[in-house]
Amino acid sequence: MKMLSPQQVAEITGLPYSKALLLIKNMNHLQINNRYYVSETTLRAFLNPDTPMLIKED
């Protein structure tokens, strides 16, 4: 299982770093201190949902 950082998620999705981090925080993620990681399989499942979703910034 490959773990992805927000920078890698940003490169894969084409989103800015801040939006990639927001996505990761809304997924099942791993947090070590102030660093966030998400598995590649979790990212794929999250980006292909069965129903539409809305993510809001606070």
N, C-alpha and C positions, 0 to 999 in steps of 0.2 A: 504494500500500500504506500503510495507516494503522498506525502504531506506538502501542501502548498502554502506559501506565505501570501500576504496581501499583494505584494509586488507581482508575484507569479500569476495570481488570479487576475490582476489588472492587465497583464500582458495577454492572457488567454481570452479574456472577455472584451478587451478594448476599452474598458472603463477606466476612469481616473482612480488613483490609489485610494482616495477617500471613499469613493463609492464601493470599491472592491472590499475595503475594510468593513463597511456597513453591511455588505452582503454576508461576509464571513461571520460577523457578530449575530446575524439572524439565522445562521445555520447551526447544526450540531458541530461545534468547533472545539479545539484544544487551545487553552490559554496557558502560557508559561510566563509569569510575571506580566509584562505589558506587551508580549508578542502573541499573535494569533495565528493559528494554522488550521487548515481544513483538508480533509482527505480528497483526493481526486474523484473518488466515487461519490462522495457526498456532494461535491460541487456539481457533478454531472446530473445527479438526481434532482438537486435544487433548481438547476437551470432548465429542467424538463418536467415541470409539474403537470399534474392531471387537471388542475383547475387554476385559473388566473389568481395572482396574488398582488397585493399592494404593500410596499415597504415604505414607511415614512421615516424621515429623519427627525430626530427630536431637537 
